[in-house]
């Protein structure tokens, strides 16, 4: 799914990644995203299914 929305503020690019295994996600974050040319910083935010109030 590709979104064509602009972002303003701290984030220049938002990347949504879904996987069934944590090791795959870890590899994408640490080896793929952070080693892209011209990427200076990254921020990883995890989504949780439920949170009780």
PDB file with SEQRES, HELIX, SHEET and CRYST1 records, atoms N, CA, C and O in Angstrom:
SEQRES   1 A   53  UNK UNK UNK UNK UNK UNK UNK UNK UNK UNK UNK UNK UNK          
SEQRES   2 A   53  UNK UNK UNK UNK UNK UNK UNK UNK UNK UNK UNK UNK UNK          
SEQRES   3 A   53  UNK UNK UNK UNK UNK UNK UNK UNK UNK UNK UNK UNK UNK          
SEQRES   4 A   53  UNK UNK UNK UNK UNK UNK UNK UNK UNK UNK UNK UNK UNK          
SEQRES   5 A   53  UNK                                                          
HELIX    1 AA1 UNK A   22  UNK A   27  1                                   6    
HELIX    2 AA2 UNK A   28  UNK A   32  3                                   5    
HELIX    3 AA3 UNK A   33  UNK A   35  5                                   3    
CRYST1    1.000    1.000    1.000  90.00  90.00  90.00 P 1           1          
ATOM      1  N   UNK A   1       0.844  -1.166   0.000  1.00  0.00           N  
ATOM      2  CA  UNK A   1       0.000   0.000   0.000  1.00  0.00           C  
ATOM      3  C   UNK A   1       0.894   1.236   0.000  1.00  0.00           C  
ATOM      4  O   UNK A   1       1.814   1.339   0.811  1.00  0.00           O  
ATOM      5  N   UNK A   2       0.632   2.146  -0.884  1.00  0.00           N  
ATOM      6  CA  UNK A   2       1.405   3.377  -0.980  1.00  0.00           C  
ATOM      7  C   UNK A   2       0.500   4.559  -0.638  1.00  0.00           C  
ATOM      8  O   UNK A   2      -0.595   4.701  -1.182  1.00  0.00           O  
ATOM      9  N   UNK A   3       0.976   5.391   0.264  1.00  0.00           N  
ATOM     10  CA  UNK A   3       0.247   6.596   0.639  1.00  0.00           C  
ATOM     11  C   UNK A   3       0.889   7.783  -0.047  1.00  0.00           C  
ATOM     12  O   UNK A   3       2.114   7.853  -0.152  1.00  0.00           O  
ATOM     13  N   UNK A   4       0.095   8.695  -0.506  1.00  0.00           N  
ATOM     14  CA  UNK A   4       0.599   9.881  -1.192  1.00  0.00           C  
ATOM     15  C   UNK A   4       0.251  11.123  -0.374  1.00  0.00           C  
ATOM     16  O   UNK A   4      -0.238  12.115  -0.915  1.00  0.00           O  
ATOM     17  N   UNK A   5       0.503  11.060   0.914  1.00  0.00           N  
ATOM     18  CA  UNK A   5       0.217  12.180   1.801  1.00  0.00           C  
ATOM     19  C   UNK A   5       1.519  12.853   2.196  1.00  0.00           C  
ATOM     20  O   UNK A   5       2.549  12.190   2.316  1.00  0.00           O  
ATOM     21  N   UNK A   6       1.481  14.147   2.396  1.00  0.00           N  
ATOM     22  CA  UNK A   6       2.654  14.875   2.855  1.00  0.00           C  
ATOM     23  C   UNK A   6       2.799  14.778   4.370  1.00  0.00           C  
ATOM     24  O   UNK A   6       1.830  14.522   5.085  1.00  0.00           O  
ATOM     25  N   UNK A   7       4.008  14.984   4.839  1.00  0.00           N  
ATOM     26  CA  UNK A   7       4.251  15.023   6.280  1.00  0.00           C  
ATOM     27  C   UNK A   7       4.921  16.343   6.619  1.00  0.00           C  
ATOM     28  O   UNK A   7       5.688  16.888   5.826  1.00  0.00           O  
ATOM     29  N   UNK A   8       4.623  16.845   7.800  1.00  0.00           N  
ATOM     30  CA  UNK A   8       5.190  18.107   8.252  1.00  0.00           C  
ATOM     31  C   UNK A   8       5.785  17.898   9.633  1.00  0.00           C  
ATOM     32  O   UNK A   8       5.280  17.094  10.417  1.00  0.00           O  
ATOM     33  N   UNK A   9       6.842  18.607   9.926  1.00  0.00           N  
ATOM     34  CA  UNK A   9       7.423  18.526  11.257  1.00  0.00           C  
ATOM     35  C   UNK A   9       8.646  17.635  11.306  1.00  0.00           C  
ATOM     36  O   UNK A   9       9.486  17.663  10.406  1.00  0.00           O  
ATOM     37  N   UNK A  10       8.741  16.847  12.360  1.00  0.00           N  
ATOM     38  CA  UNK A  10       9.940  16.066  12.634  1.00  0.00           C  
ATOM     39  C   UNK A  10      10.210  14.992  11.580  1.00  0.00           C  
ATOM     40  O   UNK A  10      11.367  14.748  11.239  1.00  0.00           O  
ATOM     41  N   UNK A  11       9.183  14.360  11.069  1.00  0.00           N  
ATOM     42  CA  UNK A  11       9.356  13.233  10.131  1.00  0.00           C  
ATOM     43  C   UNK A  11       9.344  13.702   8.688  1.00  0.00           C  
ATOM     44  O   UNK A  11       8.495  14.497   8.285  1.00  0.00           O  
ATOM     45  N   UNK A  12      10.303  13.197   7.910  1.00  0.00           N  
ATOM     46  CA  UNK A  12      10.313  13.454   6.471  1.00  0.00           C  
ATOM     47  C   UNK A  12       9.701  12.283   5.707  1.00  0.00           C  
ATOM     48  O   UNK A  12       9.034  12.471   4.690  1.00  0.00           O  
ATOM     49  N   UNK A  13       9.935  11.080   6.209  1.00  0.00           N  
ATOM     50  CA  UNK A  13       9.422   9.870   5.567  1.00  0.00           C  
ATOM     51  C   UNK A  13       8.883   8.948   6.651  1.00  0.00           C  
ATOM     52  O   UNK A  13       9.506   8.783   7.701  1.00  0.00           O  
ATOM     53  N   UNK A  14       7.741   8.355   6.399  1.00  0.00           N  
ATOM     54  CA  UNK A  14       7.176   7.369   7.312  1.00  0.00           C  
ATOM     55  C   UNK A  14       7.121   6.043   6.579  1.00  0.00           C  
ATOM     56  O   UNK A  14       6.631   5.967   5.452  1.00  0.00           O  
ATOM     57  N   UNK A  15       7.621   5.007   7.215  1.00  0.00           N  
ATOM     58  CA  UNK A  15       7.657   3.680   6.612  1.00  0.00           C  
ATOM     59  C   UNK A  15       6.897   2.712   7.514  1.00  0.00           C  
ATOM     60  O   UNK A  15       7.255   2.543   8.680  1.00  0.00           O  
ATOM     61  N   UNK A  16       5.869   2.086   6.994  1.00  0.00           N  
ATOM     62  CA  UNK A  16       5.114   1.098   7.762  1.00  0.00           C  
ATOM     63  C   UNK A  16       5.592  -0.287   7.346  1.00  0.00           C  
ATOM     64  O   UNK A  16       5.578  -0.630   6.164  1.00  0.00           O  
ATOM     65  N   UNK A  17       6.014  -1.080   8.329  1.00  0.00           N  
ATOM     66  CA  UNK A  17       6.523  -2.424   8.070  1.00  0.00           C  
ATOM     67  C   UNK A  17       5.719  -3.415   8.897  1.00  0.00           C  
ATOM     68  O   UNK A  17       5.558  -3.236  10.104  1.00  0.00           O  
ATOM     69  N   UNK A  18       5.215  -4.455   8.252  1.00  0.00           N  
ATOM     70  CA  UNK A  18       4.502  -5.512   8.957  1.00  0.00           C  
ATOM     71  C   UNK A  18       5.188  -6.832   8.672  1.00  0.00           C  
ATOM     72  O   UNK A  18       5.548  -7.113   7.528  1.00  0.00           O  
ATOM     73  N   UNK A  19       5.372  -7.645   9.704  1.00  0.00           N  
ATOM     74  CA  UNK A  19       5.974  -8.955   9.549  1.00  0.00           C  
ATOM     75  C   UNK A  19       5.466  -9.886  10.637  1.00  0.00           C  
ATOM     76  O   UNK A  19       5.032  -9.435  11.697  1.00  0.00           O  
ATOM     77  N   UNK A  20       5.518 -11.166  10.376  1.00  0.00           N  
ATOM     78  CA  UNK A  20       5.047 -12.133  11.363  1.00  0.00           C  
ATOM     79  C   UNK A  20       6.148 -12.534  12.344  1.00  0.00           C  
ATOM     80  O   UNK A  20       5.866 -13.160  13.366  1.00  0.00           O  
ATOM     81  N   UNK A  21       7.391 -12.183  12.046  1.00  0.00           N  
ATOM     82  CA  UNK A  21       8.509 -12.567  12.908  1.00  0.00           C  
ATOM     83  C   UNK A  21       9.314 -11.343  13.329  1.00  0.00           C  
ATOM     84  O   UNK A  21       9.639 -10.489  12.504  1.00  0.00           O  
ATOM     85  N   UNK A  22       9.630 -11.266  14.610  1.00  0.00           N  
ATOM     86  CA  UNK A  22      10.394 -10.134  15.140  1.00  0.00           C  
ATOM     87  C   UNK A  22      11.781 -10.046  14.526  1.00  0.00           C  
ATOM     88  O   UNK A  22      12.275  -8.941  14.297  1.00  0.00           O  
ATOM     89  N   UNK A  23      12.426 -11.175  14.253  1.00  0.00           N  
ATOM     90  CA  UNK A  23      13.779 -11.173  13.682  1.00  0.00           C  
ATOM     91  C   UNK A  23      13.803 -10.491  12.315  1.00  0.00           C  
ATOM     92  O   UNK A  23      14.764  -9.795  11.985  1.00  0.00           O  
ATOM     93  N   UNK A  24      12.772 -10.682  11.535  1.00  0.00           N  
ATOM     94  CA  UNK A  24      12.692 -10.035  10.222  1.00  0.00           C  
ATOM     95  C   UNK A  24      12.573  -8.528  10.404  1.00  0.00           C  
ATOM     96  O   UNK A  24      13.246  -7.758   9.718  1.00  0.00           O  
ATOM     97  N   UNK A  25      11.719  -8.114  11.324  1.00  0.00           N  
ATOM     98  CA  UNK A  25      11.559  -6.688  11.611  1.00  0.00           C  
ATOM     99  C   UNK A  25      12.873  -6.089  12.097  1.00  0.00           C  
ATOM    100  O   UNK A  25      13.271  -5.014  11.647  1.00  0.00           O  
ATOM    101  N   UNK A  26      13.537  -6.770  12.999  1.00  0.00           N  
ATOM    102  CA  UNK A  26      14.828  -6.311  13.516  1.00  0.00           C  
ATOM    103  C   UNK A  26      15.848  -6.128  12.389  1.00  0.00           C  
ATOM    104  O   UNK A  26      16.598  -5.151  12.379  1.00  0.00           O  
ATOM    105  N   UNK A  27      15.873  -7.062  11.450  1.00  0.00           N  
ATOM    106  CA  UNK A  27      16.792  -6.983  10.316  1.00  0.00           C  
ATOM    107  C   UNK A  27      16.469  -5.787   9.420  1.00  0.00           C  
ATOM    108  O   UNK A  27      17.377  -5.089   8.969  1.00  0.00           O  
ATOM    109  N   UNK A  28      15.197  -5.550   9.164  1.00  0.00           N  
ATOM    110  CA  UNK A  28      14.795  -4.412   8.325  1.00  0.00           C  
ATOM    111  C   UNK A  28      15.201  -3.100   8.982  1.00  0.00           C  
ATOM    112  O   UNK A  28      15.725  -2.206   8.318  1.00  0.00           O  
ATOM    113  N   UNK A  29      14.961  -2.984  10.283  1.00  0.00           N  
ATOM    114  CA  UNK A  29      15.266  -1.741  10.990  1.00  0.00           C  
ATOM    115  C   UNK A  29      16.775  -1.502  11.078  1.00  0.00           C  
ATOM    116  O   UNK A  29      17.249  -0.413  10.755  1.00  0.00           O  
ATOM    117  N   UNK A  30      17.520  -2.506  11.508  1.00  0.00           N  
ATOM    118  CA  UNK A  30      18.943  -2.293  11.787  1.00  0.00           C  
ATOM    119  C   UNK A  30      19.850  -2.434  10.572  1.00  0.00           C  
ATOM    120  O   UNK A  30      20.891  -1.781  10.499  1.00  0.00           O  
ATOM    121  N   UNK A  31      19.471  -3.270   9.628  1.00  0.00           N  
ATOM    122  CA  UNK A  31      20.374  -3.497   8.490  1.00  0.00           C  
ATOM    123  C   UNK A  31      19.924  -2.806   7.207  1.00  0.00           C  
ATOM    124  O   UNK A  31      20.762  -2.403   6.401  1.00  0.00           O  
ATOM    125  N   UNK A  32      18.635  -2.665   7.009  1.00  0.00           N  
ATOM    126  CA  UNK A  32      18.144  -2.084   5.756  1.00  0.00           C  
ATOM    127  C   UNK A  32      17.920  -0.581   5.870  1.00  0.00           C  
ATOM    128  O   UNK A  32      18.588   0.196   5.188  1.00  0.00           O  
ATOM    129  N   UNK A  33      16.990  -0.164   6.721  1.00  0.00           N  
ATOM    130  CA  UNK A  33      16.639   1.262   6.812  1.00  0.00           C  
ATOM    131  C   UNK A  33      17.802   2.143   7.226  1.00  0.00           C  
ATOM    132  O   UNK A  33      18.050   3.170   6.596  1.00  0.00           O  
ATOM    133  N   UNK A  34      18.510   1.767   8.257  1.00  0.00           N  
ATOM    134  CA  UNK A  34      19.561   2.625   8.811  1.00  0.00           C  
ATOM    135  C   UNK A  34      20.816   2.668   7.957  1.00  0.00           C  
ATOM    136  O   UNK A  34      21.687   3.506   8.191  1.00  0.00           O  
ATOM    137  N   UNK A  35      20.928   1.796   6.984  1.00  0.00           N  
ATOM    138  CA  UNK A  35      22.112   1.797   6.127  1.00  0.00           C  
ATOM    139  C   UNK A  35      21.830   2.345   4.727  1.00  0.00           C  
ATOM    140  O   UNK A  35      22.682   2.248   3.844  1.00  0.00           O  
ATOM    141  N   UNK A  36      20.662   2.911   4.521  1.00  0.00           N  
ATOM    142  CA  UNK A  36      20.346   3.528   3.237  1.00  0.00           C  
ATOM    143  C   UNK A  36      21.206   4.776   3.046  1.00  0.00           C  
ATOM    144  O   UNK A  36      21.477   5.496   4.007  1.00  0.00           O  
ATOM    145  N   UNK A  37      21.636   5.034   1.812  1.00  0.00           N  
ATOM    146  CA  UNK A  37      22.428   6.245   1.574  1.00  0.00           C  
ATOM    147  C   UNK A  37      21.627   7.505   1.922  1.00  0.00           C  
ATOM    148  O   UNK A  37      20.421   7.569   1.684  1.00  0.00           O  
ATOM    149  N   UNK A  38      22.292   8.475   2.470  1.00  0.00           N  
ATOM    150  CA  UNK A  38      21.729   9.785   2.806  1.00  0.00           C  
ATOM    151  C   UNK A  38      20.788   9.765   4.003  1.00  0.00           C  
ATOM    152  O   UNK A  38      20.223  10.807   4.337  1.00  0.00           O  
ATOM    153  N   UNK A  39      20.594   8.622   4.667  1.00  0.00           N  
ATOM    154  CA  UNK A  39      19.787   8.573   5.890  1.00  0.00           C  
ATOM    155  C   UNK A  39      20.689   8.963   7.047  1.00  0.00           C  
ATOM    156  O   UNK A  39      21.677   8.286   7.330  1.00  0.00           O  
ATOM    157  N   UNK A  40      20.350  10.052   7.709  1.00  0.00           N  
ATOM    158  CA  UNK A  40      21.174  10.542   8.813  1.00  0.00           C  
ATOM    159  C   UNK A  40      20.689  10.047  10.165  1.00  0.00           C  
ATOM    160  O   UNK A  40      21.505   9.717  11.026  1.00  0.00           O  
ATOM    161  N   UNK A  41      19.384   9.987  10.367  1.00  0.00           N  
ATOM    162  CA  UNK A  41      18.834   9.502  11.628  1.00  0.00           C  
ATOM    163  C   UNK A  41      17.560   8.718  11.359  1.00  0.00           C  
ATOM    164  O   UNK A  41      16.910   8.900  10.329  1.00  0.00           O  
ATOM    165  N   UNK A  42      17.213   7.851  12.286  1.00  0.00           N  
ATOM    166  CA  UNK A  42      15.953   7.112  12.208  1.00  0.00           C  
ATOM    167  C   UNK A  42      15.291   7.114  13.585  1.00  0.00           C  
ATOM    168  O   UNK A  42      15.949   7.300  14.609  1.00  0.00           O  
ATOM    169  N   UNK A  43      13.991   6.905  13.584  1.00  0.00           N  
ATOM    170  CA  UNK A  43      13.242   6.753  14.826  1.00  0.00           C  
ATOM    171  C   UNK A  43      12.286   5.586  14.619  1.00  0.00           C  
ATOM    172  O   UNK A  43      11.538   5.555  13.642  1.00  0.00           O  
ATOM    173  N   UNK A  44      12.313   4.639  15.528  1.00  0.00           N  
ATOM    174  CA  UNK A  44      11.449   3.473  15.434  1.00  0.00           C  
ATOM    175  C   UNK A  44      10.360   3.567  16.489  1.00  0.00           C  
ATOM    176  O   UNK A  44      10.646   3.721  17.677  1.00  0.00           O  
ATOM    177  N   UNK A  45       9.111   3.474  16.050  1.00  0.00           N  
ATOM    178  CA  UNK A  45       7.962   3.494  16.941  1.00  0.00           C  
ATOM    179  C   UNK A  45       7.181   2.210  16.733  1.00  0.00           C  
ATOM    180  O   UNK A  45       6.765   1.909  15.614  1.00  0.00           O  
ATOM    181  N   UNK A  46       6.980   1.460  17.787  1.00  0.00           N  
ATOM    182  CA  UNK A  46       6.237   0.209  17.699  1.00  0.00           C  
ATOM    183  C   UNK A  46       4.773   0.425  18.036  1.00  0.00           C  
ATOM    184  O   UNK A  46       4.439   1.205  18.928  1.00  0.00           O  
ATOM    185  N   UNK A  47       3.912  -0.262  17.327  1.00  0.00           N  
ATOM    186  CA  UNK A  47       2.485  -0.197  17.571  1.00  0.00           C  
ATOM    187  C   UNK A  47       2.098  -1.385  18.445  1.00  0.00           C  
ATOM    188  O   UNK A  47       2.524  -2.511  18.189  1.00  0.00           O  
ATOM    189  N   UNK A  48       1.291  -1.136  19.474  1.00  0.00           N  
ATOM    190  CA  UNK A  48       0.802  -2.223  20.309  1.00  0.00           C  
ATOM    191  C   UNK A  48      -0.677  -2.429  20.013  1.00  0.00           C  
ATOM    192  O   UNK A  48      -1.392  -1.478  19.699  1.00  0.00           O  
ATOM    193  N   UNK A  49      -1.126  -3.664  20.115  1.00  0.00           N  
ATOM    194  CA  UNK A  49      -2.514  -3.992  19.784  1.00  0.00           C  
ATOM    195  C   UNK A  49      -3.508  -3.357  20.740  1.00  0.00           C  
ATOM    196  O   UNK A  49      -4.488  -2.751  20.308  1.00  0.00           O  
ATOM    197  N   UNK A  50      -3.263  -3.493  22.029  1.00  0.00           N  
ATOM    198  CA  UNK A  50      -4.199  -2.961  23.024  1.00  0.00           C  
ATOM    199  C   UNK A  50      -3.430  -2.316  24.156  1.00  0.00           C  
ATOM    200  O   UNK A  50      -2.309  -2.707  24.483  1.00  0.00           O  
ATOM    201  N   UNK A  51      -4.058  -1.327  24.738  1.00  0.00           N  
ATOM    202  CA  UNK A  51      -3.507  -0.706  25.923  1.00  0.00           C  
ATOM    203  C   UNK A  51      -4.666  -0.377  26.843  1.00  0.00           C  
ATOM    204  O   UNK A  51      -5.606   0.317  26.456  1.00  0.00           O  
ATOM    205  N   UNK A  52      -4.587  -0.882  28.061  1.00  0.00           N  
ATOM    206  CA  UNK A  52      -5.655  -0.623  29.006  1.00  0.00           C  
ATOM    207  C   UNK A  52      -5.483   0.756  29.620  1.00  0.00           C  
ATOM    208  O   UNK A  52      -4.357   1.178  29.883  1.00  0.00           O  
ATOM    209  N   UNK A  53      -6.576   1.461  29.851  1.00  0.00           N  
ATOM    210  CA  UNK A  53      -6.540   2.802  30.434  1.00  0.00           C  
ATOM    211  C   UNK A  53      -6.350   2.741  31.922  1.00  0.00           C  
ATOM    212  O   UNK A  53      -6.296   3.780  32.580  1.00  0.00           O  
TER     213      UNK A  53                                                      
END                                                                             
